[in-house]
Amino acid sequence: MIAKLAASARHLLGHDPAGRNLRTFPDDTFIVSYPKSGNTWTRFLVASLIHNQEPMTFLKADKVIPSIDTQSRRYFKSLPRPRVIKSHFPFDPTYKRVIYIVRDPKDVAVSQYHYQIKRKVLQDGHPIDEWIGSIAQVPVGSLVVVVVDIASSYRVEKYYLWEGTLART
């Protein structure tokens, strides 16, 4: 009961994560990807280009290009426009300008494997074949086709970053 009241108070004050409740503007640019696909790396590079007056750090990049699922709605209201925003949410039609990062799913799986070891979810030396076998439920090629088909169905200005190649559609 107290937790629900606290959550309601955070929401009313705009301190809850923005998530899908973020008010978007036509000049917002979203950097969107599946987790472990290079979003943080891309965000760091874009932040370095936007704010090149001083050296960029990953901590500064998080402030310059905040994540939609960690920063509050109030924080986003305080940002000057145009904004650049990071998201791992599935493609959203309210995102009018998008850098959509697509990474080979096999590379995503290997990156996720090492990330889970770092987080101590998996023990050091856990067989990668066993771990990948436990998560591989969908053929890899069909995942890529689904991602591109979904993204292509929206009429927005979008860019794809595929294995280091940037393409505009």
C-alpha positions, 0 to 999 in steps of 0.5 A, spaced: 500 500 500 505 504 501 509 502 495 503 504 491 502 511 494 510 512 493 509 510 486 503 515 485 506 521 488 513 520 484 508 519 478 504 526 479 511 530 481 514 527 474 519 523 478 518 517 475 522 514 469 519 517 463 518 511 459 512 511 454 509 517 458 514 521 455 512 527 451 515 527 444 516 533 439 518 533 432 525 535 433 527 529 438 532 524 435 531 517 438 537 512 438 533 506 438 536 499 439 535 492 442 540 491 448 547 490 447 547 492 440 551 498 441 547 504 443 551 506 449 557 506 444 553 510 439 550 515 444 557 516 446 559 518 439 553 522 438 554 526 444 561 527 443 559 530 436 554 535 439 558 537 445 565 538 442 567 543 447 570 539 452 572 531 452 566 527 453 565 521 458 560 516 459 557 519 465 556 526 461 554 522 455 548 519 460 546 526 461 547 529 454 543 523 451 539 521 457 535 514 457 528 514 456 527 508 461 532 511 467 531 519 467 524 522 469 519 526 465 521 532 469 528 531 467 526 531 460 522 537 460 528 541 463 532 539 457 533 544 451 531 542 444 532 539 440 533 533 444 537 526 443 534 520 447 536 513 448 531 508 448 531 500 448 523 500 447 520 497 441 519 502 435 514 507 436 510 511 431 511 517 436 519 517 434 519 522 428 527 522 427 530 515 429 537 512 429 536 505 429 541 500 431 541 493 428 547 488 430 548 481 428 544 477 433 549 472 434 554 478 436 548 481 441 548 474 444 555 474 445 555 481 448 549 479 452 553 472 455 559 476 457 555 482 460 551 476 464 558 474 467 560 481 469 553 481 473 555 475 476 548 472 473 553 466 470 559 464 473 566 465 469 567 459 465 559 457 464 559 454 457 557 459 452 554 454 447 549 452 453 547 459 455 546 461 447 542 454 447 537 456 453 536 463 449 535 461 442 528 460 441 527 464 434 531 463 428 536 468 428 535 471 420 527 471 422 529 476 428 533 481 423 527 481 418 522 482 423 526 488 426 527 491 419 520 490 417 517 493 423 521 499 423 520 500 415 512 500 416 513 507 420 513 513 415 519 517 419 526 520 418 530 514 420 537 511 419 540 504 420 546 503 423 548 496 421 555 493 423 558 500 423 555 502 416 550 508 416 544 508 411 538 513 411 531 511 408 
